[in-house]
Amino acid sequence: MICVFPSAALTENQFSSNSNIKTISNEYKNILQVNAAYLVTVKKKVKVYYKLKVPVKSKVKVRYKYRGKWKYKYKYKYSYRYVYRYYYKYVYKTYKVRNVPPEECKTATKNAQSNDAQIKLLAKSLTPTTENVTVSNPNPKPTAPALVENPGPVSEPGSEPQITDFNGNETAYQEAWNAWNETNTSYNNYLKAKQSYDQYLTDYACYGQKLSQYDEKITVTKKLTTLEKATNIFNWVRDCVNYSFYYNTKRGAIGTLNSRIGNCVDLSHLIVALSRAAGIPARYVHANCKFSSGWCGHVWAQLFVNGKWINADASNNINDFGVIRNWNTKNDILEGVYSSLPF
């Protein structure tokens, strides 16, 4: 069986149409956005019977008289009868599936009890307005000051020599003054180096204090987006509720939450109830899907986030929010889209 959608735009890699789809940025796969109802055309192989008239050859015994004696002989007699034969042909069935708008996907229903206190409490814990997250510190890490060596001690020069101290001997005076000047210059350079070293010690102490107060990771308060809230709901249902195969609704959202087990229908009930309790429109999709084991009816949820319907199939842990991996999304046959599931 295959499915063709000549005038509808559905899930990416699932149903497609050039006439009815909007161009959207696909950060998430399997995003659904349409303008009108879905027109579904299904090509199906069916068995067709017909009546055929066929000849039947039968052998009959005939009595006849020959020279006064009765004799027998066999001859073939032909008659006709009708038999039924069959052949296969492809037929096309076209039907419309209503695109349920988000305005109809906000209230509690019989099996998606979004107004229940237990559902509301869990939804509130999964979708807080803000959350504390750990991020890398945007401020640069303090850097150590450039290393300054401690200068060695230098003797302090005495008083500057005077020419009168040498009884007018110009040569002796000049030699004494040169020696004093060299010592004085070395001492002044020592004082400058000592000052730089003292400043280095002060800067290094300040660096050590800043380094002890610096954290590579810091905790900041972040406002959750609608996409993050929806992802939190999906991840919790996928990871905390086990899948079990059975048909149709058996437990509903509250029963699935309490038992922590459900089929695709009840898992969808729980996702829809939590999403609506958190203020996110949610609906159901019913289709005939091809799994690795064969074709089977299947139900999953869709959440309306940032103007797009995003798939939320929690029936398998390999799925992510917006990404379906456990069945072939290229040729499933859409059966219905619902705000409240009828089964």
C-alpha positions in Angstrom: 0.0 0.0 0.0 1.2 3.5 -0.7 -0.2 6.9 0.1 -0.3 9.9 -2.2 -1.2 13.5 -1.2 -1.8 15.6 -4.3 -3.1 18.7 -2.5 -1.9 18.4 1.1 1.3 19.3 3.0 2.1 17.1 5.8 5.0 15.7 7.8 8.5 16.1 6.2 9.5 12.8 4.6 6.0 11.6 5.3 3.5 13.4 3.0 4.3 16.2 0.6 2.7 18.7 -1.7 4.0 21.7 -3.6 0.7 23.5 -3.7 -0.1 23.6 0.0 3.1 23.7 2.0 4.9 26.6 3.5 8.7 26.8 3.4 9.9 26.4 7.0 13.3 26.0 8.7 13.6 22.4 9.7 15.7 22.4 12.8 13.6 19.5 13.8 12.5 16.8 11.4 8.9 15.7 10.8 7.4 19.2 11.3 3.9 19.6 10.0 2.5 22.9 8.8 -0.5 23.1 6.5 -3.0 25.6 5.1 -6.1 23.4 4.6 -7.6 20.0 5.2 -5.6 17.0 4.1 -6.7 15.3 0.9 -5.6 11.6 1.2 -5.4 9.3 -1.8 -4.7 5.7 -1.1 -3.6 3.2 -3.7 -4.6 -0.3 -2.7 -4.3 -3.7 -4.2 -7.7 -5.5 -4.2 -8.9 -9.0 -5.4 -11.6 -8.8 -8.1 -13.8 -11.9 -8.8 -15.4 -12.7 -12.1 -17.6 -15.5 -13.5 -16.3 -17.7 -16.3 -18.3 -20.2 -18.5 -16.1 -23.3 -19.1 -16.8 -26.5 -21.0 -17.0 -29.8 -19.1 -16.1 -33.0 -20.9 -17.7 -36.1 -19.4 -17.7 -39.8 -20.5 -21.1 -41.4 -20.7 -22.2 -45.0 -21.3 -24.5 -45.5 -24.3 -26.5 -48.6 -25.0 -27.3 -49.5 -28.6 -28.7 -52.6 -30.5 -26.5 -54.4 -33.0 -27.8 -57.4 -35.0 -30.4 -58.1 -32.4 -28.1 -57.7 -29.4 -27.7 -54.9 -27.0 -24.2 -53.5 -26.8 -22.6 -50.6 -25.0 -20.1 -48.0 -25.9 -18.6 -44.8 -24.4 -18.7 -41.4 -25.9 -17.9 -37.9 -24.6 -20.5 -35.4 -23.8 -19.9 -31.7 -23.4 -21.7 -29.4 -21.1 -21.0 -26.0 -19.6 -20.7 -24.7 -16.1 -19.7 -21.4 -14.4 -16.6 -21.0 -12.3 -15.3 -18.0 -10.4 -11.8 -16.6 -11.1 -10.1 -13.6 -9.7 -7.3 -11.1 -10.4 -5.7 -8.2 -8.6 -6.0 -4.6 -9.5 -5.1 -1.3 -8.0 -7.9 1.0 -6.8 -7.6 4.6 -5.6 -9.6 5.8 -2.6 -9.6 9.5 -1.9 -10.9 11.1 1.4 -10.3 14.3 3.4 -8.8 14.5 6.8 -9.6 17.7 8.7 -6.7 19.7 9.9 -7.7 20.4 13.5 -6.5 23.9 14.5 -4.6 24.6 17.8 -7.6 26.6 19.1 -9.5 23.3 19.5 -6.6 21.5 21.2 -6.4 23.3 24.5 -9.1 21.9 26.8 -9.4 18.7 28.8 -11.1 15.6 27.4 -12.4 12.3 28.7 -9.0 10.5 28.4 -6.7 13.6 28.4 -7.6 15.0 31.8 -5.4 18.1 31.7 -7.5 19.7 34.5 -6.7 16.9 36.9 -4.6 18.1 40.0 -2.0 15.3 39.5 -1.6 16.1 35.9 -1.3 19.8 36.6 1.3 19.3 39.3 3.5 17.1 37.1 3.2 19.6 34.2 4.2 22.5 36.4 7.3 20.6 37.6 8.3 19.8 34.0 7.7 23.2 32.6 8.9 25.9 35.1 9.0 29.5 34.0 12.7 29.6 34.7 15.4 27.2 35.5 19.0 27.3 36.8 21.5 26.2 34.3 25.3 25.8 34.5 27.2 27.7 31.7 30.8 28.6 31.0 31.8 31.8 32.7 31.7 34.6 30.1 34.2 36.7 32.1 37.9 36.1 31.2 40.0 34.1 33.7 42.3 36.3 35.8 45.9 36.3 34.4 49.0 36.4 36.5 51.1 39.5 36.4 54.4 39.3 34.6 57.2 37.9 36.8 59.6 40.4 38.3 62.8 39.2 39.9 63.8 40.4 43.4 66.8 42.6 42.9 70.0 41.9 44.8 71.0 44.4 47.6 73.2 47.3 46.5 75.2 49.4 48.9 74.0 52.9 49.5 76.4 55.6 48.2 77.9 58.1 50.6 77.8 61.8 50.2 78.9 63.3 46.9 82.7 64.2 47.0 83.7 67.9 46.8 86.8 69.3 45.1 87.7 71.0 48.4 88.1 67.5 49.9 91.1 67.0 47.6 92.9 70.3 48.1 92.3 71.4 44.6 93.6 68.1 43.0 91.4 68.0 40.0 92.5 64.5 38.9 91.9 62.8 42.3 88.5 64.6 42.6 87.4 63.5 39.1 88.3 59.9 39.9 86.4 60.0 43.2 83.4 61.6 41.7 83.2 59.0 38.9 83.3 56.2 41.4 80.6 57.8 43.5 78.4 58.5 40.5 78.6 54.8 39.4 77.6 53.6 42.9 74.8 56.2 43.0 73.5 55.2 39.6 73.5 51.5 40.6 71.7 52.3 43.8 69.0 54.4 42.0 68.5 51.5 39.6 68.1 49.2 42.6 65.5 51.4 44.2 63.5 51.4 40.9 63.7 47.6 40.6 62.8 47.2 44.2 59.7 49.4 43.7 58.7 47.3 40.7 59.2 44.1 42.7 57.1 45.4 45.5 54.3 46.4 43.0 54.6 42.8 41.5 54.0 41.3 45.0 51.0 43.5 45.4 49.6 42.6 42.0 50.2 38.9 42.5 48.4 39.0 45.8 45.4 40.6 44.1 45.6 38.0 41.3 45.6 35.2 43.8 42.5 36.6 45.5 40.6 37.1 42.2 41.7 33.5 41.1 40.3 32.0 44.3 36.9 33.7 43.6 36.8 32.8 39.9 34.7 29.8 38.7 35.0 28.2 35.3 31.3 27.3 35.4 28.6 29.6 36.8 24.9 29.1 37.5 22.5 31.5 35.8 18.7 31.7 35.7 17.3 31.1 32.3 13.7 31.5 31.0 12.4 28.3 29.4 11.1 28.6 25.8 7.9 26.8 24.7 10.1 24.4 22.7 12.1 23.5 25.8 8.9 23.0 27.8 7.4 20.7 25.1 10.7 18.7 24.9 10.7 18.2 28.7 7.2 16.8 28.6 8.0 14.4 25.7 11.3 13.3 27.3 9.6 12.5 30.6 6.8 10.4 29.1 9.3 8.6 26.8 11.8 7.8 29.6 9.5 7.2 32.5 6.5 5.3 31.0 7.0 1.8 29.6 5.4 0.8 26.3 2.9 -2.1 26.2 1.0 -3.4 23.1 -2.8 -3.5 23.2 -5.6 -1.9 21.2 -7.2 1.5 21.7 -7.6 3.4 25.0 -7.3 1.3 28.2 -6.1 3.6 30.9 -6.3 7.3 29.8 -3.8 9.9 30.9 -4.3 9.5 34.7 -4.2 5.7 34.6 -1.1 5.7 32.4 0.6 8.2 34.8 -0.2 6.0 37.8 0.7 2.7 36.2 3.7 4.0 34.2 2.7 1.7 31.3 0.7 2.3 28.2 0.3 1.6 24.5 0.7 4.3 21.8 -2.8 5.6 22.4 -2.4 6.0 26.2 1.1 7.4 25.8 -0.4 10.0 23.5 -3.2 10.7 26.0 -0.6 11.5 28.7 1.5 13.7 26.4 -1.6 15.6 25.3 -2.9 16.1 28.9 0.5 17.3 30.2 1.0 19.7 27.2 -2.5 21.2 27.6 -2.0 21.6 31.3 1.2 23.5 30.5 -0.7 25.8 28.0 0.7 24.1 24.9 -2.0 23.0 22.3 -1.8 19.3 21.5 -3.6 16.9 19.3 -3.6 13.3 18.1 -2.7 11.7 14.7 -3.9 8.3 13.6 -2.3 6.5 10.7 -1.5 3.1 9.3 2.2 2.9 9.7 4.9 0.5 8.4 7.0 -0.9 11.3 9.8 -3.4 10.9 7.3 -6.1 11.8 4.8 -4.9 9.2 1.8 -2.6 8.8 -0.1 -1.6 11.9 -2.5 1.1 13.1 -0.7 3.7 15.2 -1.4 6.9 17.2 1.0 9.7 18.2 0.7 13.2 19.5 1.5 16.5 18.0 2.4 19.7 19.9 1.9 23.2 18.6 5.2 25.0 19.2 6.2 28.3 17.6 3.5 28.1 14.9 4.3 24.5 13.9 2.9 21.1 14.7 5.8 18.9 16.0 5.5 15.1 16.2 5.8 13.5 19.7 5.8 9.7 19.4 6.9 8.3 22.8 6.3 4.7 21.9 10.0 3.9 21.4 13.0 5.3 23.2 14.9 5.8 20.0 12.5 8.6 19.1 13.1 12.3 20.0 10.8 15.2 20.1 10.2 16.0 16.4 12.1 12.9 15.2 10.4 9.5 14.5 12.7 6.6 13.9 10.8 3.4 14.8 8.5 3.4 11.8 8.8 4.5 8.1 7.6 8.1 7.9 7.7 8.1 4.1 4.7 5.9 3.3 2.3 5.9 6.2 -1.4 6.3 5.5 -3.1 9.1 7.4 -6.5 8.0 8.9 -7.4 11.1 11.0 -6.3 14.1 13.1 -8.2 14.7 16.3 -8.5 17.0 19.2 -10.2 14.2 21.2 -9.5 10.6 20.2 -12.7 8.7 19.5 -11.3 5.3 20.5 
